[in-house]
């Protein structure tokens, strides 16, 4: 792929995965309950945190053996199971 195609694919993928985020931002701005400055700062901080976490995970893949990375899917299941058990009296 040439550079222009790669850029177009990246921009369209970003737009497709962030449409819901744009809708939420429109609701925050339209409601008028929050300061516009707070909404913008929150948006940038949230986006920055996502980029930092994904960048850290990307670089960790070179340090951690692949068989350990395959076990990472257990954590969301375990957390969900724990929360389900905590919310009910009997699991």
DAJO-V442615 format. One record per helix or strand of 3 or more residues. SS is the DSSP state (A for helix, B for strand). FROM is the first residue (numbers start at 1). LEN is the number of residues. If there is no record, write none. Layout:
BEGIN
ss & from & len
SS & FROM & LEN
SS & FROM & LEN
END
This chain:
BEGIN
ss & from & len
A & 3 & 15
A & 19 & 13
A & 36 & 25
A & 66 & 22
END
